[in-house]
Amino acid sequence: MTKFLLILHLCSVVQGACYESTITGFTFKTHYECATAGYKLAGATLDQLANNDVYYGMERVEKEKLAIKFECKELDTKMIVPPKKPKTTT
């Protein structure tokens, strides 16, 4: 069975690099579900950064041209089934 893990990356267009990643812990059955959630969560996260004047704020978002990139990492979740125990004779 395959699952998709949503990962967010905080990037600066000015620096041309992403310098912080967050594993959201959200998993999805399909790539489509993961991607649509990624767009929504990336937008909401950028809004939170812009409205957080303590560390980021709109000024820093604009100055560094911050953006949220996301990826849907495919995970192979094969079930591990232990071998059958041998029969014992008594």
PDB file of N, CA, C and O in Angstrom:
ATOM      1  N   MET A   1       0.845  -1.174   0.000  1.00  0.00           N
ATOM      2  CA  MET A   1       0.000   0.000   0.000  1.00  0.00           C
ATOM      3  C   MET A   1       0.894   1.242   0.000  1.00  0.00           C
ATOM      4  O   MET A   1       1.901   1.291   0.706  1.00  0.00           O
ATOM      5  N   THR A   2       0.522   2.229  -0.786  1.00  0.00           N
ATOM      6  CA  THR A   2       1.298   3.457  -0.884  1.00  0.00           C
ATOM      7  C   THR A   2       0.555   4.581  -0.177  1.00  0.00           C
ATOM      8  O   THR A   2      -0.668   4.690  -0.268  1.00  0.00           O
ATOM      9  N   LYS A   3       1.313   5.417   0.530  1.00  0.00           N
ATOM     10  CA  LYS A   3       0.779   6.622   1.156  1.00  0.00           C
ATOM     11  C   LYS A   3       1.657   7.785   0.740  1.00  0.00           C
ATOM     12  O   LYS A   3       2.790   7.596   0.298  1.00  0.00           O
ATOM     13  N   PHE A   4       1.124   8.993   0.884  1.00  0.00           N
ATOM     14  CA  PHE A   4       1.863  10.198   0.554  1.00  0.00           C
ATOM     15  C   PHE A   4       1.947  11.089   1.786  1.00  0.00           C
ATOM     16  O   PHE A   4       0.929  11.415   2.395  1.00  0.00           O
ATOM     17  N   LEU A   5       3.162  11.482   2.147  1.00  0.00           N
ATOM     18  CA  LEU A   5       3.436  12.321   3.309  1.00  0.00           C
ATOM     19  C   LEU A   5       3.636  13.751   2.844  1.00  0.00           C
ATOM     20  O   LEU A   5       4.420  13.999   1.928  1.00  0.00           O
ATOM     21  N   LEU A   6       2.934  14.700   3.465  1.00  0.00           N
ATOM     22  CA  LEU A   6       3.026  16.110   3.093  1.00  0.00           C
ATOM     23  C   LEU A   6       4.157  16.777   3.871  1.00  0.00           C
ATOM     24  O   LEU A   6       4.187  16.739   5.101  1.00  0.00           O
ATOM     25  N   ILE A   7       5.087  17.390   3.135  1.00  0.00           N
ATOM     26  CA  ILE A   7       6.223  18.101   3.730  1.00  0.00           C
ATOM     27  C   ILE A   7       6.214  19.525   3.202  1.00  0.00           C
ATOM     28  O   ILE A   7       6.098  19.746   1.997  1.00  0.00           O
ATOM     29  N   LEU A   8       6.338  20.502   4.113  1.00  0.00           N
ATOM     30  CA  LEU A   8       6.390  21.915   3.735  1.00  0.00           C
ATOM     31  C   LEU A   8       7.823  22.425   3.836  1.00  0.00           C
ATOM     32  O   LEU A   8       8.572  22.018   4.724  1.00  0.00           O
ATOM     33  N   HIS A   9       8.201  23.321   2.920  1.00  0.00           N
ATOM     34  CA  HIS A   9       9.530  23.930   2.925  1.00  0.00           C
ATOM     35  C   HIS A   9       9.357  25.446   2.899  1.00  0.00           C
ATOM     36  O   HIS A   9       8.627  25.974   2.060  1.00  0.00           O
ATOM     37  N   LEU A  10      10.031  26.152   3.821  1.00  0.00           N
ATOM     38  CA  LEU A  10      10.034  27.608   3.831  1.00  0.00           C
ATOM     39  C   LEU A  10      11.186  28.080   2.955  1.00  0.00           C
ATOM     40  O   LEU A  10      12.343  27.752   3.219  1.00  0.00           O
ATOM     41  N   CYS A  11      10.877  28.844   1.917  1.00  0.00           N
ATOM     42  CA  CYS A  11      11.878  29.246   0.934  1.00  0.00           C
ATOM     43  C   CYS A  11      11.919  30.765   0.798  1.00  0.00           C
ATOM     44  O   CYS A  11      10.934  31.456   1.060  1.00  0.00           O
ATOM     45  N   SER A  12      13.072  31.265   0.385  1.00  0.00           N
ATOM     46  CA  SER A  12      13.245  32.674   0.069  1.00  0.00           C
ATOM     47  C   SER A  12      13.584  32.790  -1.413  1.00  0.00           C
ATOM     48  O   SER A  12      14.578  32.235  -1.880  1.00  0.00           O
ATOM     49  N   VAL A  13      12.752  33.510  -2.138  1.00  0.00           N
ATOM     50  CA  VAL A  13      13.006  33.719  -3.560  1.00  0.00           C
ATOM     51  C   VAL A  13      14.256  34.574  -3.733  1.00  0.00           C
ATOM     52  O   VAL A  13      15.015  34.373  -4.681  1.00  0.00           O
ATOM     53  N   VAL A  14      14.479  35.527  -2.828  1.00  0.00           N
ATOM     54  CA  VAL A  14      15.657  36.394  -2.888  1.00  0.00           C
ATOM     55  C   VAL A  14      16.933  35.567  -2.764  1.00  0.00           C
ATOM     56  O   VAL A  14      17.870  35.750  -3.541  1.00  0.00           O
ATOM     57  N   GLN A  15      16.973  34.659  -1.794  1.00  0.00           N
ATOM     58  CA  GLN A  15      18.159  33.829  -1.579  1.00  0.00           C
ATOM     59  C   GLN A  15      18.217  32.650  -2.534  1.00  0.00           C
ATOM     60  O   GLN A  15      19.276  32.050  -2.718  1.00  0.00           O
ATOM     61  N   GLY A  16      17.101  32.317  -3.135  1.00  0.00           N
ATOM     62  CA  GLY A  16      17.057  31.183  -4.048  1.00  0.00           C
ATOM     63  C   GLY A  16      17.272  29.857  -3.340  1.00  0.00           C
ATOM     64  O   GLY A  16      17.848  28.925  -3.900  1.00  0.00           O
ATOM     65  N   ALA A  17      16.801  29.786  -2.101  1.00  0.00           N
ATOM     66  CA  ALA A  17      17.012  28.563  -1.318  1.00  0.00           C
ATOM     67  C   ALA A  17      15.866  28.362  -0.338  1.00  0.00           C
ATOM     68  O   ALA A  17      15.166  29.297   0.048  1.00  0.00           O
ATOM     69  N   CYS A  18      15.707  27.106   0.045  1.00  0.00           N
ATOM     70  CA  CYS A  18      14.754  26.743   1.095  1.00  0.00           C
ATOM     71  C   CYS A  18      15.572  26.384   2.324  1.00  0.00           C
ATOM     72  O   CYS A  18      16.490  25.567   2.243  1.00  0.00           O
ATOM     73  N   TYR A  19      15.247  26.988   3.461  1.00  0.00           N
ATOM     74  CA  TYR A  19      16.095  26.774   4.626  1.00  0.00           C
ATOM     75  C   TYR A  19      15.370  26.215   5.834  1.00  0.00           C
ATOM     76  O   TYR A  19      15.933  26.183   6.928  1.00  0.00           O
ATOM     77  N   GLU A  20      14.172  25.788   5.667  1.00  0.00           N
ATOM     78  CA  GLU A  20      13.466  25.163   6.789  1.00  0.00           C
ATOM     79  C   GLU A  20      12.415  24.219   6.233  1.00  0.00           C
ATOM     80  O   GLU A  20      11.653  24.594   5.342  1.00  0.00           O
ATOM     81  N   SER A  21      12.366  23.008   6.746  1.00  0.00           N
ATOM     82  CA  SER A  21      11.365  22.032   6.310  1.00  0.00           C
ATOM     83  C   SER A  21      10.581  21.538   7.514  1.00  0.00           C
ATOM     84  O   SER A  21      11.108  21.435   8.622  1.00  0.00           O
ATOM     85  N   THR A  22       9.328  21.239   7.279  1.00  0.00           N
ATOM     86  CA  THR A  22       8.465  20.723   8.336  1.00  0.00           C
ATOM     87  C   THR A  22       7.719  19.504   7.816  1.00  0.00           C
ATOM     88  O   THR A  22       7.017  19.579   6.808  1.00  0.00           O
ATOM     89  N   ILE A  23       7.873  18.393   8.499  1.00  0.00           N
ATOM     90  CA  ILE A  23       7.078  17.209   8.188  1.00  0.00           C
ATOM     91  C   ILE A  23       5.756  17.397   8.918  1.00  0.00           C
ATOM     92  O   ILE A  23       5.717  17.434  10.148  1.00  0.00           O
ATOM     93  N   THR A  24       4.686  17.514   8.165  1.00  0.00           N
ATOM     94  CA  THR A  24       3.395  17.842   8.760  1.00  0.00           C
ATOM     95  C   THR A  24       2.792  16.695   9.555  1.00  0.00           C
ATOM     96  O   THR A  24       2.023  16.922  10.489  1.00  0.00           O
ATOM     97  N   GLY A  25       3.133  15.479   9.195  1.00  0.00           N
ATOM     98  CA  GLY A  25       2.515  14.324   9.843  1.00  0.00           C
ATOM     99  C   GLY A  25       1.233  13.891   9.156  1.00  0.00           C
ATOM    100  O   GLY A  25       0.653  12.863   9.505  1.00  0.00           O
ATOM    101  N   PHE A  26       0.785  14.677   8.174  1.00  0.00           N
ATOM    102  CA  PHE A  26      -0.414  14.319   7.423  1.00  0.00           C
ATOM    103  C   PHE A  26      -0.047  13.326   6.326  1.00  0.00           C
ATOM    104  O   PHE A  26       0.897  13.555   5.569  1.00  0.00           O
ATOM    105  N   THR A  27      -0.784  12.233   6.238  1.00  0.00           N
ATOM    106  CA  THR A  27      -0.587  11.272   5.155  1.00  0.00           C
ATOM    107  C   THR A  27      -1.893  11.127   4.385  1.00  0.00           C
ATOM    108  O   THR A  27      -2.983  11.317   4.925  1.00  0.00           O
ATOM    109  N   PHE A  28      -1.751  10.789   3.119  1.00  0.00           N
ATOM    110  CA  PHE A  28      -2.899  10.707   2.220  1.00  0.00           C
ATOM    111  C   PHE A  28      -2.829   9.438   1.396  1.00  0.00           C
ATOM    112  O   PHE A  28      -1.750   8.894   1.159  1.00  0.00           O
ATOM    113  N   LYS A  29      -3.982   8.974   0.965  1.00  0.00           N
ATOM    114  CA  LYS A  29      -4.049   7.753   0.166  1.00  0.00           C
ATOM    115  C   LYS A  29      -3.634   7.993  -1.280  1.00  0.00           C
ATOM    116  O   LYS A  29      -3.123   7.087  -1.939  1.00  0.00           O
ATOM    117  N   THR A  30      -3.852   9.220  -1.781  1.00  0.00           N
ATOM    118  CA  THR A  30      -3.529   9.508  -3.176  1.00  0.00           C
ATOM    119  C   THR A  30      -2.659  10.761  -3.280  1.00  0.00           C
ATOM    120  O   THR A  30      -2.649  11.606  -2.385  1.00  0.00           O
ATOM    121  N   HIS A  31      -1.929  10.859  -4.392  1.00  0.00           N
ATOM    122  CA  HIS A  31      -1.117  12.047  -4.648  1.00  0.00           C
ATOM    123  C   HIS A  31      -2.024  13.266  -4.789  1.00  0.00           C
ATOM    124  O   HIS A  31      -1.694  14.341  -4.290  1.00  0.00           O
ATOM    125  N   TYR A  32      -3.147  13.111  -5.454  1.00  0.00           N
ATOM    126  CA  TYR A  32      -4.084  14.217  -5.639  1.00  0.00           C
ATOM    127  C   TYR A  32      -4.540  14.803  -4.297  1.00  0.00           C
ATOM    128  O   TYR A  32      -4.536  16.021  -4.116  1.00  0.00           O
ATOM    129  N   GLU A  33      -4.930  13.936  -3.361  1.00  0.00           N
ATOM    130  CA  GLU A  33      -5.372  14.404  -2.041  1.00  0.00           C
ATOM    131  C   GLU A  33      -4.249  15.165  -1.344  1.00  0.00           C
ATOM    132  O   GLU A  33      -4.481  16.204  -0.727  1.00  0.00           O
ATOM    133  N   CYS A  34      -3.034  14.640  -1.449  1.00  0.00           N
ATOM    134  CA  CYS A  34      -1.882  15.273  -0.822  1.00  0.00           C
ATOM    135  C   CYS A  34      -1.606  16.638  -1.456  1.00  0.00           C
ATOM    136  O   CYS A  34      -1.374  17.620  -0.750  1.00  0.00           O
ATOM    137  N   ALA A  35      -1.632  16.695  -2.777  1.00  0.00           N
ATOM    138  CA  ALA A  35      -1.328  17.940  -3.486  1.00  0.00           C
ATOM    139  C   ALA A  35      -2.352  19.032  -3.192  1.00  0.00           C
ATOM    140  O   ALA A  35      -1.979  20.182  -2.957  1.00  0.00           O
ATOM    141  N   THR A  36      -3.625  18.689  -3.202  1.00  0.00           N
ATOM    142  CA  THR A  36      -4.636  19.705  -2.922  1.00  0.00           C
ATOM    143  C   THR A  36      -4.535  20.195  -1.479  1.00  0.00           C
ATOM    144  O   THR A  36      -4.723  21.383  -1.215  1.00  0.00           O
ATOM    145  N   ALA A  37      -4.244  19.303  -0.557  1.00  0.00           N
ATOM    146  CA  ALA A  37      -4.035  19.715   0.838  1.00  0.00           C
ATOM    147  C   ALA A  37      -2.767  20.563   0.951  1.00  0.00           C
ATOM    148  O   ALA A  37      -2.720  21.516   1.729  1.00  0.00           O
ATOM    149  N   GLY A  38      -1.747  20.216   0.176  1.00  0.00           N
ATOM    150  CA  GLY A  38      -0.498  20.983   0.192  1.00  0.00           C
ATOM    151  C   GLY A  38      -0.703  22.423  -0.207  1.00  0.00           C
ATOM    152  O   GLY A  38      -0.169  23.326   0.436  1.00  0.00           O
ATOM    153  N   TYR A  39      -1.477  22.658  -1.270  1.00  0.00           N
ATOM    154  CA  TYR A  39      -1.760  24.030  -1.697  1.00  0.00           C
ATOM    155  C   TYR A  39      -2.496  24.807  -0.604  1.00  0.00           C
ATOM    156  O   TYR A  39      -2.165  25.959  -0.324  1.00  0.00           O
ATOM    157  N   LYS A  40      -3.487  24.177   0.005  1.00  0.00           N
ATOM    158  CA  LYS A  40      -4.261  24.851   1.058  1.00  0.00           C
ATOM    159  C   LYS A  40      -3.384  25.152   2.271  1.00  0.00           C
ATOM    160  O   LYS A  40      -3.412  26.264   2.798  1.00  0.00           O
ATOM    161  N   LEU A  41      -2.607  24.164   2.713  1.00  0.00           N
ATOM    162  CA  LEU A  41      -1.782  24.343   3.901  1.00  0.00           C
ATOM    163  C   LEU A  41      -0.647  25.323   3.648  1.00  0.00           C
ATOM    164  O   LEU A  41      -0.286  26.087   4.544  1.00  0.00           O
ATOM    165  N   ALA A  42      -0.080  25.318   2.450  1.00  0.00           N
ATOM    166  CA  ALA A  42       0.990  26.265   2.113  1.00  0.00           C
ATOM    167  C   ALA A  42       0.457  27.694   2.165  1.00  0.00           C
ATOM    168  O   ALA A  42       1.120  28.582   2.702  1.00  0.00           O
ATOM    169  N   GLY A  43      -0.729  27.921   1.615  1.00  0.00           N
ATOM    170  CA  GLY A  43      -1.328  29.255   1.654  1.00  0.00           C
ATOM    171  C   GLY A  43      -1.630  29.706   3.075  1.00  0.00           C
ATOM    172  O   GLY A  43      -1.358  30.849   3.442  1.00  0.00           O
ATOM    173  N   ALA A  44      -2.193  28.808   3.870  1.00  0.00           N
ATOM    174  CA  ALA A  44      -2.514  29.137   5.263  1.00  0.00           C
ATOM    175  C   ALA A  44      -1.243  29.418   6.069  1.00  0.00           C
ATOM    176  O   ALA A  44      -1.231  30.302   6.926  1.00  0.00           O
ATOM    177  N   THR A  45      -0.180  28.666   5.794  1.00  0.00           N
ATOM    178  CA  THR A  45       1.085  28.855   6.508  1.00  0.00           C
ATOM    179  C   THR A  45       1.701  30.207   6.156  1.00  0.00           C
ATOM    180  O   THR A  45       2.205  30.899   7.040  1.00  0.00           O
ATOM    181  N   LEU A  46       1.669  30.591   4.891  1.00  0.00           N
ATOM    182  CA  LEU A  46       2.204  31.891   4.486  1.00  0.00           C
ATOM    183  C   LEU A  46       1.408  33.021   5.129  1.00  0.00           C
ATOM    184  O   LEU A  46       1.983  34.030   5.538  1.00  0.00           O
ATOM    185  N   ASP A  47       0.097  32.860   5.220  1.00  0.00           N
ATOM    186  CA  ASP A  47      -0.738  33.849   5.910  1.00  0.00           C
ATOM    187  C   ASP A  47      -0.321  33.981   7.368  1.00  0.00           C
ATOM    188  O   ASP A  47      -0.222  35.094   7.886  1.00  0.00           O
ATOM    189  N   GLN A  48      -0.076  32.856   8.036  1.00  0.00           N
ATOM    190  CA  GLN A  48       0.341  32.889   9.436  1.00  0.00           C
ATOM    191  C   GLN A  48       1.680  33.594   9.597  1.00  0.00           C
ATOM    192  O   GLN A  48       1.861  34.370  10.536  1.00  0.00           O
ATOM    193  N   LEU A  49       2.618  33.335   8.693  1.00  0.00           N
ATOM    194  CA  LEU A  49       3.925  33.998   8.763  1.00  0.00           C
ATOM    195  C   LEU A  49       3.778  35.503   8.582  1.00  0.00           C
ATOM    196  O   LEU A  49       4.405  36.280   9.302  1.00  0.00           O
ATOM    197  N   ALA A  50       2.962  35.913   7.637  1.00  0.00           N
ATOM    198  CA  ALA A  50       2.765  37.333   7.357  1.00  0.00           C
ATOM    199  C   ALA A  50       2.114  38.050   8.535  1.00  0.00           C
ATOM    200  O   ALA A  50       2.399  39.221   8.787  1.00  0.00           O
ATOM    201  N   ASN A  51       1.248  37.357   9.249  1.00  0.00           N
ATOM    202  CA  ASN A  51       0.531  37.971  10.373  1.00  0.00           C
ATOM    203  C   ASN A  51       1.231  37.798  11.713  1.00  0.00           C
ATOM    204  O   ASN A  51       0.706  38.235  12.737  1.00  0.00           O
ATOM    205  N   ASN A  52       2.415  37.165  11.730  1.00  0.00           N
ATOM    206  CA  ASN A  52       3.170  36.941  12.960  1.00  0.00           C
ATOM    207  C   ASN A  52       4.274  37.990  13.058  1.00  0.00           C
ATOM    208  O   ASN A  52       5.383  37.784  12.565  1.00  0.00           O
ATOM    209  N   ASP A  53       3.964  39.113  13.698  1.00  0.00           N
ATOM    210  CA  ASP A  53       4.932  40.213  13.794  1.00  0.00           C
ATOM    211  C   ASP A  53       6.065  39.943  14.762  1.00  0.00           C
ATOM    212  O   ASP A  53       7.040  40.695  14.780  1.00  0.00           O
ATOM    213  N   VAL A  54       5.972  38.906  15.560  1.00  0.00           N
ATOM    214  CA  VAL A  54       7.018  38.609  16.530  1.00  0.00           C
ATOM    215  C   VAL A  54       8.299  38.158  15.828  1.00  0.00           C
ATOM    216  O   VAL A  54       9.387  38.619  16.172  1.00  0.00           O
ATOM    217  N   TYR A  55       8.180  37.266  14.855  1.00  0.00           N
ATOM    218  CA  TYR A  55       9.377  36.752  14.204  1.00  0.00           C
ATOM    219  C   TYR A  55       9.404  37.048  12.712  1.00  0.00           C
ATOM    220  O   TYR A  55      10.438  37.465  12.188  1.00  0.00           O
ATOM    221  N   TYR A  56       8.298  36.844  12.020  1.00  0.00           N
ATOM    222  CA  TYR A  56       8.269  37.054  10.577  1.00  0.00           C
ATOM    223  C   TYR A  56       7.603  38.378  10.244  1.00  0.00           C
ATOM    224  O   TYR A  56       8.282  39.398  10.123  1.00  0.00           O
ATOM    225  N   GLY A  57       6.325  38.375  10.098  1.00  0.00           N
ATOM    226  CA  GLY A  57       5.597  39.589   9.757  1.00  0.00           C
ATOM    227  C   GLY A  57       5.616  39.860   8.259  1.00  0.00           C
ATOM    228  O   GLY A  57       6.446  39.330   7.520  1.00  0.00           O
ATOM    229  N   MET A  58       4.680  40.702   7.835  1.00  0.00           N
ATOM    230  CA  MET A  58       4.533  41.020   6.420  1.00  0.00           C
ATOM    231  C   MET A  58       5.801  41.663   5.853  1.00  0.00           C
ATOM    232  O   MET A  58       6.174  41.393   4.712  1.00  0.00           O
ATOM    233  N   GLU A  59       6.457  42.503   6.638  1.00  0.00           N
ATOM    234  CA  GLU A  59       7.667  43.183   6.147  1.00  0.00           C
ATOM    235  C   GLU A  59       8.750  42.174   5.760  1.00  0.00           C
ATOM    236  O   GLU A  59       9.373  42.305   4.707  1.00  0.00           O
ATOM    237  N   ARG A  60       8.974  41.171   6.609  1.00  0.00           N
ATOM    238  CA  ARG A  60       9.999  40.162   6.298  1.00  0.00           C
ATOM    239  C   ARG A  60       9.563  39.268   5.136  1.00  0.00           C
ATOM    240  O   ARG A  60      10.379  38.898   4.291  1.00  0.00           O
ATOM    241  N   VAL A  61       8.276  38.925   5.097  1.00  0.00           N
ATOM    242  CA  VAL A  61       7.766  38.107   3.999  1.00  0.00           C
ATOM    243  C   VAL A  61       8.022  38.819   2.671  1.00  0.00           C
ATOM    244  O   VAL A  61       8.446  38.195   1.698  1.00  0.00           O
ATOM    245  N   GLU A  62       7.760  40.141   2.637  1.00  0.00           N
ATOM    246  CA  GLU A  62       7.966  40.917   1.418  1.00  0.00           C
ATOM    247  C   GLU A  62       9.456  41.128   1.107  1.00  0.00           C
ATOM    248  O   GLU A  62       9.880  40.994  -0.041  1.00  0.00           O
ATOM    249  N   LYS A  63      10.237  41.455   2.129  1.00  0.00           N
ATOM    250  CA  LYS A  63      11.663  41.737   1.925  1.00  0.00           C
ATOM    251  C   LYS A  63      12.413  40.514   1.395  1.00  0.00           C
ATOM    252  O   LYS A  63      13.198  40.624   0.453  1.00  0.00           O
ATOM    253  N   GLU A  64      12.169  39.348   2.002  1.00  0.00           N
ATOM    254  CA  GLU A  64      12.863  38.119   1.606  1.00  0.00           C
ATOM    255  C   GLU A  64      12.099  37.337   0.544  1.00  0.00           C
ATOM    256  O   GLU A  64      12.573  36.312   0.055  1.00  0.00           O
ATOM    257  N   LYS A  65      10.909  37.832   0.189  1.00  0.00           N
ATOM    258  CA  LYS A  65      10.031  37.146  -0.761  1.00  0.00           C
ATOM    259  C   LYS A  65       9.878  35.676  -0.360  1.00  0.00           C
ATOM    260  O   LYS A  65      10.196  34.760  -1.120  1.00  0.00           O
ATOM    261  N   LEU A  66       9.381  35.491   0.861  1.00  0.00           N
ATOM    262  CA  LEU A  66       9.196  34.143   1.393  1.00  0.00           C
ATOM    263  C   LEU A  66       8.066  33.432   0.659  1.00  0.00           C
ATOM    264  O   LEU A  66       7.080  34.052   0.262  1.00  0.00           O
ATOM    265  N   ALA A  67       8.219  32.154   0.489  1.00  0.00           N
ATOM    266  CA  ALA A  67       7.207  31.320  -0.151  1.00  0.00           C
ATOM    267  C   ALA A  67       7.240  29.945   0.507  1.00  0.00           C
ATOM    268  O   ALA A  67       8.262  29.523   1.046  1.00  0.00           O
ATOM    269  N   ILE A  68       6.131  29.272   0.453  1.00  0.00           N
ATOM    270  CA  ILE A  68       6.040  27.914   0.986  1.00  0.00           C
ATOM    271  C   ILE A  68       5.967  26.947  -0.179  1.00  0.00           C
ATOM    272  O   ILE A  68       5.047  27.002  -0.996  1.00  0.00           O
ATOM    273  N   LYS A  69       6.943  26.068  -0.244  1.00  0.00           N
ATOM    274  CA  LYS A  69       6.963  25.008  -1.242  1.00  0.00           C
ATOM    275  C   LYS A  69       6.534  23.730  -0.513  1.00  0.00           C
ATOM    276  O   LYS A  69       6.780  23.590   0.686  1.00  0.00           O
ATOM    277  N   PHE A  70       5.911  22.822  -1.211  1.00  0.00           N
ATOM    278  CA  PHE A  70       5.543  21.566  -0.557  1.00  0.00           C
ATOM    279  C   PHE A  70       5.875  20.400  -1.461  1.00  0.00           C
ATOM    280  O   PHE A  70       6.038  20.548  -2.672  1.00  0.00           O
ATOM    281  N   GLU A  71       5.970  19.243  -0.846  1.00  0.00           N
ATOM    282  CA  GLU A  71       6.154  18.010  -1.608  1.00  0.00           C
ATOM    283  C   GLU A  71       5.302  16.916  -0.986  1.00  0.00           C
ATOM    284  O   GLU A  71       5.018  16.921   0.211  1.00  0.00           O
ATOM    285  N   CYS A  72       4.911  15.996  -1.821  1.00  0.00           N
ATOM    286  CA  CYS A  72       4.172  14.820  -1.381  1.00  0.00           C
ATOM    287  C   CYS A  72       5.103  13.631  -1.568  1.00  0.00           C
ATOM    288  O   CYS A  72       5.255  13.109  -2.672  1.00  0.00           O
ATOM    289  N   LYS A  73       5.719  13.215  -0.476  1.00  0.00           N
ATOM    290  CA  LYS A  73       6.697  12.132  -0.529  1.00  0.00           C
ATOM    291  C   LYS A  73       5.978  10.793  -0.487  1.00  0.00           C
ATOM    292  O   LYS A  73       5.201  10.511   0.425  1.00  0.00           O
ATOM    293  N   GLU A  74       6.253   9.983  -1.489  1.00  0.00           N
ATOM    294  CA  GLU A  74       5.608   8.680  -1.578  1.00  0.00           C
ATOM    295  C   GLU A  74       6.275   7.708  -0.612  1.00  0.00           C
ATOM    296  O   GLU A  74       7.497   7.556  -0.604  1.00  0.00           O
ATOM    297  N   LEU A  75       5.460   7.061   0.193  1.00  0.00           N
ATOM    298  CA  LEU A  75       5.948   6.085   1.169  1.00  0.00           C
ATOM    299  C   LEU A  75       5.401   4.715   0.818  1.00  0.00           C
ATOM    300  O   LEU A  75       4.214   4.563   0.529  1.00  0.00           O
ATOM    301  N   ASP A  76       6.261   3.737   0.844  1.00  0.00           N
ATOM    302  CA  ASP A  76       5.816   2.373   0.612  1.00  0.00           C
ATOM    303  C   ASP A  76       5.554   1.757   1.977  1.00  0.00           C
ATOM    304  O   ASP A  76       6.477   1.600   2.777  1.00  0.00           O
ATOM    305  N   THR A  77       4.347   1.419   2.238  1.00  0.00           N
ATOM    306  CA  THR A  77       3.974   0.911   3.557  1.00  0.00           C
ATOM    307  C   THR A  77       3.596  -0.560   3.474  1.00  0.00           C
ATOM    308  O   THR A  77       2.470  -0.943   3.792  1.00  0.00           O
ATOM    309  N   LYS A  78       4.529  -1.364   3.052  1.00  0.00           N
ATOM    310  CA  LYS A  78       4.273  -2.809   2.977  1.00  0.00           C
ATOM    311  C   LYS A  78       4.116  -3.352   4.392  1.00  0.00           C
ATOM    312  O   LYS A  78       4.841  -2.973   5.312  1.00  0.00           O
ATOM    313  N   MET A  79       3.175  -4.225   4.529  1.00  0.00           N
ATOM    314  CA  MET A  79       2.986  -4.868   5.828  1.00  0.00           C
ATOM    315  C   MET A  79       4.025  -5.973   5.984  1.00  0.00           C
ATOM    316  O   MET A  79       4.279  -6.748   5.062  1.00  0.00           O
ATOM    317  N   ILE A  80       4.605  -6.024   7.149  1.00  0.00           N
ATOM    318  CA  ILE A  80       5.574  -7.080   7.440  1.00  0.00           C
ATOM    319  C   ILE A  80       4.836  -8.178   8.191  1.00  0.00           C
ATOM    320  O   ILE A  80       4.309  -7.974   9.285  1.00  0.00           O
ATOM    321  N   VAL A  81       4.816  -9.335   7.570  1.00  0.00           N
ATOM    322  CA  VAL A  81       4.126 -10.475   8.179  1.00  0.00           C
ATOM    323  C   VAL A  81       5.193 -11.472   8.608  1.00  0.00           C
ATOM    324  O   VAL A  81       5.962 -11.963   7.782  1.00  0.00           O
ATOM    325  N   PRO A  82       5.237 -11.767   9.901  1.00  0.00           N
ATOM    326  CA  PRO A  82       6.247 -12.719  10.361  1.00  0.00           C
ATOM    327  C   PRO A  82       5.977 -14.117   9.813  1.00  0.00           C
ATOM    328  O   PRO A  82       4.826 -14.468   9.550  1.00  0.00           O
ATOM    329  N   PRO A  83       7.027 -14.915   9.641  1.00  0.00           N
ATOM    330  CA  PRO A  83       6.807 -16.276   9.128  1.00  0.00           C
ATOM    331  C   PRO A  83       6.024 -17.118  10.142  1.00  0.00           C
ATOM    332  O   PRO A  83       6.039 -16.847  11.343  1.00  0.00           O
ATOM    333  N   LYS A  84       5.350 -18.129   9.632  1.00  0.00           N
ATOM    334  CA  LYS A  84       4.588 -19.013  10.515  1.00  0.00           C
ATOM    335  C   LYS A  84       5.547 -19.796  11.401  1.00  0.00           C
ATOM    336  O   LYS A  84       6.646 -20.169  10.991  1.00  0.00           O
ATOM    337  N   LYS A  85       5.097 -20.032  12.624  1.00  0.00           N
ATOM    338  CA  LYS A  85       5.918 -20.814  13.547  1.00  0.00           C
ATOM    339  C   LYS A  85       5.850 -22.277  13.145  1.00  0.00           C
ATOM    340  O   LYS A  85       4.809 -22.765  12.707  1.00  0.00           O
ATOM    341  N   PRO A  86       6.967 -22.967  13.298  1.00  0.00           N
ATOM    342  CA  PRO A  86       6.937 -24.400  12.950  1.00  0.00           C
ATOM    343  C   PRO A  86       6.049 -25.180  13.921  1.00  0.00           C
ATOM    344  O   PRO A  86       5.921 -24.820  15.091  1.00  0.00           O
ATOM    345  N   LYS A  87       5.452 -26.235  13.423  1.00  0.00           N
ATOM    346  CA  LYS A  87       4.616 -27.071  14.275  1.00  0.00           C
ATOM    347  C   LYS A  87       5.517 -27.894  15.192  1.00  0.00           C
ATOM    348  O   LYS A  87       6.583 -28.367  14.798  1.00  0.00           O
ATOM    349  N   THR A  88       5.060 -28.043  16.397  1.00  0.00           N
ATOM    350  CA  THR A  88       5.819 -28.881  17.343  1.00  0.00           C
ATOM    351  C   THR A  88       5.069 -30.190  17.546  1.00  0.00           C
ATOM    352  O   THR A  88       3.839 -30.229  17.545  1.00  0.00           O
ATOM    353  N   THR A  89       5.821 -31.236  17.716  1.00  0.00           N
ATOM    354  CA  THR A  89       5.204 -32.533  17.957  1.00  0.00           C
ATOM    355  C   THR A  89       5.396 -32.901  19.420  1.00  0.00           C
ATOM    356  O   THR A  89       6.458 -32.673  19.999  1.00  0.00           O
ATOM    357  N   THR A  90       4.373 -33.461  19.996  1.00  0.00           N
ATOM    358  CA  THR A  90       4.465 -33.888  21.406  1.00  0.00           C
ATOM    359  C   THR A  90       4.131 -35.329  21.577  1.00  0.00           C
ATOM    360  O   THR A  90       4.161 -35.841  22.695  1.00  0.00           O
TER     361      THR A  90
END
